[in-house]
Amino acid sequence: MAEVWDELLGQPEAIELLTKALSNKEAGVHHAWLFTGPAGSGRSLMARAFAAALQCEKAGCGDCQQCSLAMANAHPDINLLATERVQISIDEVRTLVSRSASSSSMGNYRIAIIEDADRMTERTSNVLLKALEEPERDTIWMLCAPSVADLLPTIRSRTRNVVLRLPSAEEVAQLLVQRDGVDHELAINSARQAQNHVGMARRLATSQEARARRTETLRELSSITNLSKAMIAAEHLLSVAKRDAQALSEERDGSERENLMKAYGLSKDDKLPPNLRAEFKALEENQKGAAPERFVMASTESSPMPSPFIET
């Protein structure tokens, strides 16, 4: 199986559907795709893997420059919209639509990915709808959302749905053992604590500091017995979330930069050639913009159980 799919656990049906589309490019790849599934199922990772495979001459080898740039979120012909706001703004979608109309520079397609497409209002969705109704040649749209019900029927009717599931705790644990060399007991415990979310499980399994913050969070939550203690705990949990967000950003920023260096055949300590400085500057700007969203993710990771004052 192509390497771009390797970390997409428990998704054989979805991968089979996409590889069939890749094997028949001559007939034309559908211009709009919708990836749905619960948090942790790998919606955006699946979209990026499919985008890489579309650009790759070997349908997703994982080693070529096309694949490396795509998986590092640095491919010039793949535009990713991942907003840090509660809602995706109409201007963000208009900008993406405008970019999608331009010609590709190094790949076979111009690809636009919208993470959390369910954050679009009806007015914003209608801007996207026009682009889906009158698709540009060789432009592929990929939307990610928890379920098809989160998007307008007019949007859903123009996309091909790819349904993902949450991998089992054992599947997540096996990946951590094989890829990261984690002890199986630690891997399975991390997978269960992360509720089968691969990224969260890996952080818990490979970082003692992350496990300490998780323990601190659980201890704080279990101490809540009244409203006064809940207020005190909330302030403490916010502090834990901020520390987690900083650690998460530093880890991802370093990984993204390293992947981009690798895509251009550079080692971690090599000096940047002048012609690549703009690429790395753009990466840094994207990372700064993603910081607020990573804080929200870290807050979720730091709070693995609901407050006793909230009905579930």
KETORPA-624950 format. One record per residue (C-alpha): residue number from 1; residue in one letter; x negated, y negated, z. Coordinates in nm, 4 decimals, always signed. Layout:
! residues N
node i NUM; aa A; px X; py Y; pz Z
...
//
This chain:
! residues 312
node i 1; aa M; px +0.0000; py +0.0000; pz +0.0000
node i 2; aa A; px -0.1222; py -0.3475; pz -0.0795
node i 3; aa E; px -0.3023; py -0.5148; pz +0.2068
node i 4; aa V; px -0.0828; py -0.8239; pz +0.2219
node i 5; aa W; px +0.1940; py -0.6010; pz +0.3628
node i 6; aa D; px -0.0197; py -0.4295; pz +0.6261
node i 7; aa E; px +0.0981; py -0.6268; pz +0.9305
node i 8; aa L; px +0.4665; py -0.6160; pz +0.8369
node i 9; aa L; px +0.5773; py -0.3407; pz +1.0706
node i 10; aa G; px +0.8897; py -0.1345; pz +1.0271
node i 11; aa Q; px +0.9962; py -0.2927; pz +0.6980
node i 12; aa P; px +0.9661; py -0.0123; pz +0.4376
node i 13; aa E; px +1.2992; py -0.0912; pz +0.2689
node i 14; aa A; px +1.2200; py -0.4620; pz +0.2352
node i 15; aa I; px +0.8687; py -0.3962; pz +0.1038
node i 16; aa E; px +1.0003; py -0.1419; pz -0.1454
node i 17; aa L; px +1.2503; py -0.3970; pz -0.2767
node i 18; aa L; px +0.9806; py -0.6608; pz -0.3217
node i 19; aa T; px +0.7242; py -0.4270; pz -0.4780
node i 20; aa K; px +0.9857; py -0.3184; pz -0.7329
node i 21; aa A; px +1.0356; py -0.6838; pz -0.8251
node i 22; aa L; px +0.6587; py -0.7242; pz -0.8586
node i 23; aa S; px +0.6320; py -0.4213; pz -1.0878
node i 24; aa N; px +0.8744; py -0.5777; pz -1.3322
node i 25; aa K; px +0.7481; py -0.9363; pz -1.3623
node i 26; aa E; px +0.7871; py -0.9298; pz -1.7388
node i 27; aa A; px +1.1649; py -0.9110; pz -1.6993
node i 28; aa G; px +1.1527; py -1.2151; pz -1.4741
node i 29; aa V; px +1.1384; py -1.2380; pz -1.0959
node i 30; aa H; px +1.4559; py -1.3692; pz -0.9316
node i 31; aa H; px +1.4139; py -1.7406; pz -0.8656
node i 32; aa A; px +1.5465; py -1.7500; pz -0.5061
node i 33; aa W; px +1.5029; py -1.5161; pz -0.2082
node i 34; aa L; px +1.6457; py -1.5188; pz +0.1427
node i 35; aa F; px +1.4568; py -1.3385; pz +0.4217
node i 36; aa T; px +1.6770; py -1.2723; pz +0.7245
node i 37; aa G; px +1.6132; py -1.0994; pz +1.0550
node i 38; aa P; px +1.5780; py -1.1624; pz +1.4292
node i 39; aa A; px +1.2942; py -1.3641; pz +1.5814
node i 40; aa G; px +0.9772; py -1.1576; pz +1.5698
node i 41; aa S; px +1.0804; py -0.9559; pz +1.2643
node i 42; aa G; px +0.8268; py -1.1390; pz +1.0468
node i 43; aa R; px +1.0495; py -1.3446; pz +0.8163
node i 44; aa S; px +0.7917; py -1.6122; pz +0.7313
node i 45; aa L; px +0.5066; py -1.3578; pz +0.7189
node i 46; aa M; px +0.7057; py -1.1512; pz +0.4694
node i 47; aa A; px +0.7685; py -1.4613; pz +0.2577
node i 48; aa R; px +0.3974; py -1.5519; pz +0.2574
node i 49; aa A; px +0.3005; py -1.1933; pz +0.1717
node i 50; aa F; px +0.5452; py -1.1888; pz -0.1197
node i 51; aa A; px +0.4167; py -1.5287; pz -0.2367
node i 52; aa A; px +0.0593; py -1.3969; pz -0.2259
node i 53; aa A; px +0.1570; py -1.0832; pz -0.4150
node i 54; aa L; px +0.3285; py -1.2876; pz -0.6852
node i 55; aa Q; px +0.0133; py -1.4919; pz -0.7434
node i 56; aa C; px -0.2218; py -1.1931; pz -0.7214
node i 57; aa E; px -0.3218; py -1.0073; pz -1.0389
node i 58; aa K; px -0.3066; py -0.6801; pz -0.8401
node i 59; aa A; px +0.0295; py -0.7491; pz -0.6728
node i 60; aa G; px -0.1113; py -0.8267; pz -0.3297
node i 61; aa C; px -0.4591; py -0.6786; pz -0.2917
node i 62; aa G; px -0.5312; py -0.8959; pz +0.0112
node i 63; aa D; px -0.8920; py -0.9619; pz -0.0916
node i 64; aa C; px -0.8805; py -1.1942; pz -0.3933
node i 65; aa Q; px -0.8845; py -1.5725; pz -0.3721
node i 66; aa Q; px -0.5152; py -1.5962; pz -0.4586
node i 67; aa C; px -0.4217; py -1.3682; pz -0.1667
node i 68; aa S; px -0.6676; py -1.5282; pz +0.0759
node i 69; aa L; px -0.5483; py -1.8818; pz +0.0033
node i 70; aa A; px -0.1831; py -1.7794; pz +0.0235
node i 71; aa M; px -0.2192; py -1.6000; pz +0.3577
node i 72; aa A; px -0.4213; py -1.8939; pz +0.4940
node i 73; aa N; px -0.1380; py -2.1348; pz +0.4012
node i 74; aa A; px -0.3782; py -2.3174; pz +0.1689
node i 75; aa H; px -0.2750; py -2.2117; pz -0.1820
node i 76; aa P; px -0.2201; py -2.5223; pz -0.3991
node i 77; aa D; px +0.0819; py -2.3659; pz -0.5729
node i 78; aa I; px +0.2595; py -2.2504; pz -0.2553
node i 79; aa N; px +0.4364; py -2.5247; pz -0.0605
node i 80; aa L; px +0.5502; py -2.4394; pz +0.2924
node i 81; aa L; px +0.8116; py -2.6435; pz +0.4795
node i 82; aa A; px +0.7879; py -2.5664; pz +0.8521
node i 83; aa T; px +0.9377; py -2.8587; pz +1.0381
node i 84; aa E; px +0.8768; py -2.9348; pz +1.4049
node i 85; aa R; px +1.2139; py -3.1115; pz +1.4295
node i 86; aa V; px +1.5461; py -2.9697; pz +1.5443
node i 87; aa Q; px +1.6760; py -3.0291; pz +1.1917
node i 88; aa I; px +1.5061; py -3.0253; pz +0.8541
node i 89; aa S; px +1.5410; py -3.3745; pz +0.7125
node i 90; aa I; px +1.6831; py -3.4485; pz +0.3715
node i 91; aa D; px +1.3612; py -3.6308; pz +0.2781
node i 92; aa E; px +1.1539; py -3.3189; pz +0.3546
node i 93; aa V; px +1.3673; py -3.1118; pz +0.1190
node i 94; aa R; px +1.3636; py -3.3799; pz -0.1508
node i 95; aa T; px +0.9838; py -3.3869; pz -0.1341
node i 96; aa L; px +0.9687; py -3.0080; pz -0.1605
node i 97; aa V; px +1.2070; py -3.0061; pz -0.4571
node i 98; aa S; px +0.9921; py -3.2681; pz -0.6297
node i 99; aa R; px +0.6747; py -3.0655; pz -0.5729
node i 100; aa S; px +0.8379; py -2.7477; pz -0.6956
node i 101; aa A; px +0.9043; py -2.9102; pz -1.0329
node i 102; aa S; px +0.5347; py -2.9665; pz -1.1062
node i 103; aa S; px +0.3221; py -2.7198; pz -1.2998
node i 104; aa S; px +0.1147; py -2.4596; pz -1.1171
node i 105; aa S; px -0.2583; py -2.5259; pz -1.0997
node i 106; aa M; px -0.4154; py -2.1845; pz -1.0391
node i 107; aa G; px -0.1377; py -1.9313; pz -0.9886
node i 108; aa N; px +0.1338; py -1.7822; pz -1.2068
node i 109; aa Y; px +0.4151; py -1.9481; pz -1.0143
node i 110; aa R; px +0.5032; py -2.2577; pz -0.8180
node i 111; aa I; px +0.6443; py -2.1224; pz -0.4892
node i 112; aa A; px +0.8384; py -2.3108; pz -0.2198
node i 113; aa I; px +0.8941; py -2.1538; pz +0.1241
node i 114; aa I; px +1.1340; py -2.2980; pz +0.3818
node i 115; aa E; px +1.0949; py -2.1563; pz +0.7315
node i 116; aa D; px +1.4008; py -2.1905; pz +0.9564
node i 117; aa A; px +1.6238; py -2.2800; pz +0.6618
node i 118; aa D; px +1.9170; py -2.2587; pz +0.9044
node i 119; aa R; px +1.8041; py -2.5991; pz +1.0368
node i 120; aa M; px +1.9312; py -2.7726; pz +0.7226
node i 121; aa T; px +2.2513; py -2.9748; pz +0.7515
node i 122; aa E; px +2.5180; py -2.9407; pz +0.4830
node i 123; aa R; px +2.4013; py -3.2622; pz +0.3143
node i 124; aa T; px +2.0414; py -3.1418; pz +0.3093
node i 125; aa S; px +2.1482; py -2.7985; pz +0.1840
node i 126; aa N; px +2.3245; py -2.9618; pz -0.1102
node i 127; aa V; px +1.9943; py -3.1210; pz -0.2189
node i 128; aa L; px +1.8398; py -2.7739; pz -0.2255
node i 129; aa L; px +2.1476; py -2.6277; pz -0.3936
node i 130; aa K; px +2.0963; py -2.8363; pz -0.7057
node i 131; aa A; px +1.7409; py -2.7033; pz -0.7382
node i 132; aa L; px +1.8696; py -2.3470; pz -0.7038
node i 133; aa E; px +2.1465; py -2.4044; pz -0.9580
node i 134; aa E; px +1.9056; py -2.5454; pz -1.2174
node i 135; aa P; px +1.5774; py -2.3651; pz -1.1363
node i 136; aa E; px +1.2544; py -2.4812; pz -1.2927
node i 137; aa R; px +1.0692; py -2.2292; pz -1.5065
node i 138; aa D; px +0.8291; py -2.0105; pz -1.3020
node i 139; aa T; px +0.9403; py -2.1703; pz -0.9741
node i 140; aa I; px +1.0300; py -1.9309; pz -0.6914
node i 141; aa W; px +1.2205; py -2.0344; pz -0.3768
node i 142; aa M; px +1.1942; py -1.8408; pz -0.0483
node i 143; aa L; px +1.4185; py -1.9229; pz +0.2470
node i 144; aa C; px +1.3893; py -1.7769; pz +0.5986
node i 145; aa A; px +1.6762; py -1.7646; pz +0.8487
node i 146; aa P; px +1.8084; py -1.5416; pz +1.1292
node i 147; aa S; px +2.1115; py -1.4304; pz +0.9241
node i 148; aa V; px +2.2947; py -1.5020; pz +0.5984
node i 149; aa A; px +2.5753; py -1.6611; pz +0.8004
node i 150; aa D; px +2.3375; py -1.9430; pz +0.8960
node i 151; aa L; px +2.3383; py -2.0824; pz +0.5402
node i 152; aa L; px +2.6105; py -2.2262; pz +0.3181
node i 153; aa P; px +2.7911; py -1.9688; pz +0.1006
node i 154; aa T; px +2.6817; py -2.1636; pz -0.2088
node i 155; aa I; px +2.3162; py -2.1208; pz -0.1055
node i 156; aa R; px +2.3591; py -1.7534; pz -0.0174
node i 157; aa S; px +2.5239; py -1.6742; pz -0.3505
node i 158; aa R; px +2.2173; py -1.7933; pz -0.5411
node i 159; aa T; px +1.9596; py -1.5979; pz -0.3411
node i 160; aa R; px +1.8607; py -1.2338; pz -0.3190
node i 161; aa N; px +1.8742; py -1.1259; pz +0.0444
node i 162; aa V; px +1.5917; py -0.9263; pz +0.2047
node i 163; aa V; px +1.6936; py -0.7963; pz +0.5481
node i 164; aa L; px +1.4249; py -0.7373; pz +0.8109
node i 165; aa R; px +1.4441; py -0.5608; pz +1.1451
node i 166; aa L; px +1.2549; py -0.5960; pz +1.4699
node i 167; aa P; px +0.9817; py -0.3293; pz +1.4911
node i 168; aa S; px +0.9870; py -0.0867; pz +1.7826
node i 169; aa A; px +0.7593; py -0.1334; pz +2.0831
node i 170; aa E; px +0.5649; py +0.1784; pz +1.9802
node i 171; aa E; px +0.5094; py +0.0432; pz +1.6269
node i 172; aa V; px +0.3786; py -0.2846; pz +1.7680
node i 173; aa A; px +0.1565; py -0.0981; pz +2.0136
node i 174; aa Q; px +0.0092; py +0.1209; pz +1.7391
node i 175; aa L; px -0.0830; py -0.1878; pz +1.5378
node i 176; aa L; px -0.2578; py -0.3422; pz +1.8382
node i 177; aa V; px -0.4482; py -0.0197; pz +1.9019
node i 178; aa Q; px -0.5571; py +0.0229; pz +1.5388
node i 179; aa R; px -0.6237; py -0.3407; pz +1.4465
node i 180; aa D; px -0.7447; py -0.4917; pz +1.7723
node i 181; aa G; px -0.8817; py -0.1886; pz +1.9591
node i 182; aa V; px -0.6445; py -0.2419; pz +2.2530
node i 183; aa D; px -0.5907; py +0.0370; pz +2.5057
node i 184; aa H; px -0.2573; py +0.2077; pz +2.4331
node i 185; aa E; px -0.1094; py +0.1501; pz +2.7786
node i 186; aa L; px -0.1919; py -0.2212; pz +2.7661
node i 187; aa A; px -0.0612; py -0.2367; pz +2.4087
node i 188; aa I; px +0.2747; py -0.0765; pz +2.4894
node i 189; aa N; px +0.3212; py -0.2910; pz +2.8007
node i 190; aa S; px +0.2407; py -0.6045; pz +2.6006
node i 191; aa A; px +0.4834; py -0.5047; pz +2.3257
node i 192; aa R; px +0.7634; py -0.4521; pz +2.5764
node i 193; aa Q; px +0.6951; py -0.7789; pz +2.7579
node i 194; aa A; px +0.6921; py -0.9608; pz +2.4240
node i 195; aa Q; px +1.0232; py -0.7948; pz +2.3308
node i 196; aa N; px +0.8531; py -0.6357; pz +2.0252
node i 197; aa H; px +0.7319; py -0.9695; pz +1.8830
node i 198; aa V; px +0.3989; py -0.8857; pz +1.7173
node i 199; aa G; px +0.2328; py -1.2247; pz +1.7628
node i 200; aa M; px +0.3317; py -1.2567; pz +2.1273
node i 201; aa A; px +0.2306; py -0.8976; pz +2.1996
node i 202; aa R; px -0.1136; py -0.9510; pz +2.0481
node i 203; aa R; px -0.1742; py -1.2589; pz +2.2623
node i 204; aa L; px -0.0765; py -1.0729; pz +2.5785
node i 205; aa A; px -0.2862; py -0.7696; pz +2.4858
node i 206; aa T; px -0.6012; py -0.9605; pz +2.3910
node i 207; aa S; px -0.5988; py -1.2569; pz +2.6304
node i 208; aa Q; px -0.6311; py -1.2225; pz +3.0050
node i 209; aa E; px -0.5363; py -1.5907; pz +3.0378
node i 210; aa A; px -0.2117; py -1.5306; pz +2.8461
node i 211; aa R; px -0.1253; py -1.2376; pz +3.0729
node i 212; aa A; px -0.1970; py -1.4528; pz +3.3778
node i 213; aa R; px +0.0371; py -1.7241; pz +3.2489
node i 214; aa R; px +0.3078; py -1.4646; pz +3.1844
node i 215; aa T; px +0.2706; py -1.3302; pz +3.5405
node i 216; aa E; px +0.2834; py -1.6859; pz +3.6751
node i 217; aa T; px +0.6042; py -1.7478; pz +3.4793
node i 218; aa L; px +0.7739; py -1.4316; pz +3.6041
node i 219; aa R; px +0.6750; py -1.5096; pz +3.9620
node i 220; aa E; px +0.8173; py -1.8598; pz +3.9300
node i 221; aa L; px +1.1435; py -1.7387; pz +3.7796
node i 222; aa S; px +1.1932; py -1.4735; pz +4.0455
node i 223; aa S; px +1.1554; py -1.7369; pz +4.3190
node i 224; aa I; px +1.4611; py -1.9346; pz +4.2026
node i 225; aa T; px +1.7441; py -1.8930; pz +4.4512
node i 226; aa N; px +1.9095; py -2.2358; pz +4.4459
node i 227; aa L; px +1.9301; py -2.5564; pz +4.2440
node i 228; aa S; px +1.6514; py -2.7291; pz +4.4349
node i 229; aa K; px +1.4064; py -2.4467; pz +4.3660
node i 230; aa A; px +1.5227; py -2.4383; pz +4.0047
node i 231; aa M; px +1.4247; py -2.8046; pz +3.9613
node i 232; aa I; px +1.0804; py -2.7419; pz +4.1095
node i 233; aa A; px +1.0344; py -2.4297; pz +3.8980
node i 234; aa A; px +1.1319; py -2.6159; pz +3.5816
node i 235; aa E; px +0.8473; py -2.8642; pz +3.6307
node i 236; aa H; px +0.6000; py -2.5843; pz +3.6957
node i 237; aa L; px +0.7183; py -2.3846; pz +3.3930
node i 238; aa L; px +0.6752; py -2.6907; pz +3.1734
node i 239; aa S; px +0.3146; py -2.7139; pz +3.2861
node i 240; aa V; px +0.2598; py -2.3447; pz +3.2055
node i 241; aa A; px +0.4169; py -2.3919; pz +2.8622
node i 242; aa K; px +0.1870; py -2.6849; pz +2.7854
node i 243; aa R; px -0.1193; py -2.4774; pz +2.8714
node i 244; aa D; px +0.0109; py -2.1929; pz +2.6601
node i 245; aa A; px +0.0785; py -2.4272; pz +2.3684
node i 246; aa Q; px -0.2738; py -2.5654; pz +2.3812
node i 247; aa A; px -0.4239; py -2.2170; pz +2.3840
node i 248; aa L; px -0.1965; py -2.1068; pz +2.0990
node i 249; aa S; px -0.2888; py -2.4089; pz +1.8853
node i 250; aa E; px -0.6612; py -2.3646; pz +1.9395
node i 251; aa E; px -0.6409; py -1.9955; pz +1.8506
node i 252; aa R; px -0.4340; py -2.0478; pz +1.5357
node i 253; aa D; px -0.6263; py -2.3520; pz +1.4200
node i 254; aa G; px -0.9520; py -2.1585; pz +1.4410
node i 255; aa S; px -0.8040; py -1.8569; pz +1.2639
node i 256; aa E; px -0.6546; py -2.0655; pz +0.9814
node i 257; aa R; px -0.9821; py -2.2502; pz +0.9260
node i 258; aa E; px -1.1784; py -1.9244; pz +0.9257
node i 259; aa N; px -0.9364; py -1.7712; pz +0.6728
node i 260; aa L; px -0.9687; py -2.0738; pz +0.4469
node i 261; aa M; px -1.3497; py -2.0565; pz +0.4678
node i 262; aa K; px -1.3308; py -1.6890; pz +0.3728
node i 263; aa A; px -1.1021; py -1.7668; pz +0.0792
node i 264; aa Y; px -1.3733; py -1.9892; pz -0.0672
node i 265; aa G; px -1.6515; py -1.7406; pz +0.0030
node i 266; aa L; px -1.7952; py -1.9326; pz +0.2981
node i 267; aa S; px -1.9018; py -1.8056; pz +0.6385
node i 268; aa K; px -1.7847; py -1.9694; pz +0.9599
node i 269; aa D; px -2.1073; py -2.1667; pz +1.0069
node i 270; aa D; px -2.1552; py -2.2802; pz +0.6451
node i 271; aa K; px -2.1488; py -2.6504; pz +0.5635
node i 272; aa L; px -1.8459; py -2.7606; pz +0.3632
node i 273; aa P; px -1.9167; py -2.8505; pz -0.0012
node i 274; aa P; px -1.7947; py -3.2040; pz -0.0865
node i 275; aa N; px -1.5377; py -3.0719; pz -0.3364
node i 276; aa L; px -1.3596; py -2.8717; pz -0.0622
node i 277; aa R; px -1.3401; py -3.1383; pz +0.2058
node i 278; aa A; px -0.9965; py -3.2552; pz +0.0922
node i 279; aa E; px -0.8604; py -2.8983; pz +0.1301
node i 280; aa F; px -0.9824; py -2.8725; pz +0.4876
node i 281; aa K; px -0.8613; py -3.2233; pz +0.5675
node i 282; aa A; px -0.5143; py -3.1224; pz +0.4488
node i 283; aa L; px -0.5294; py -2.8125; pz +0.6691
node i 284; aa E; px -0.6164; py -3.0255; pz +0.9729
node i 285; aa E; px -0.3242; py -3.2590; pz +0.9022
node i 286; aa N; px -0.0862; py -2.9633; pz +0.8734
node i 287; aa Q; px -0.2141; py -2.8257; pz +1.2022
node i 288; aa K; px -0.1528; py -3.1571; pz +1.3765
node i 289; aa G; px +0.2015; py -3.1616; pz +1.2444
node i 290; aa A; px +0.2633; py -2.8059; pz +1.3649
node i 291; aa A; px +0.1567; py -2.8812; pz +1.7239
node i 292; aa P; px +0.5066; py -2.9727; pz +1.8531
node i 293; aa E; px +0.6581; py -2.6575; pz +1.7043
node i 294; aa R; px +0.3875; py -2.4457; pz +1.8651
node i 295; aa F; px +0.4785; py -2.6029; pz +2.1970
node i 296; aa V; px +0.8360; py -2.4773; pz +2.1491
node i 297; aa M; px +0.7034; py -2.1308; pz +2.0594
node i 298; aa A; px +0.4799; py -2.1265; pz +2.3654
node i 299; aa S; px +0.7716; py -2.2337; pz +2.5838
node i 300; aa T; px +0.9662; py -1.9347; pz +2.4544
node i 301; aa E; px +0.6733; py -1.7006; pz +2.5131
node i 302; aa S; px +0.6317; py -1.8311; pz +2.8668
node i 303; aa S; px +0.9983; py -1.7674; pz +2.9503
node i 304; aa P; px +1.0671; py -1.4002; pz +2.8700
node i 305; aa M; px +1.3810; py -1.3799; pz +3.0828
node i 306; aa P; px +1.6880; py -1.6081; pz +3.1107
node i 307; aa S; px +1.7411; py -1.8390; pz +3.4042
node i 308; aa P; px +1.9729; py -1.6899; pz +3.6706
node i 309; aa F; px +2.1863; py -2.0037; pz +3.6361
node i 310; aa I; px +2.2646; py -1.9392; pz +3.2677
node i 311; aa E; px +2.5339; py -1.6941; pz +3.1637
node i 312; aa T; px +2.4274; py -1.4376; pz +2.9022
//
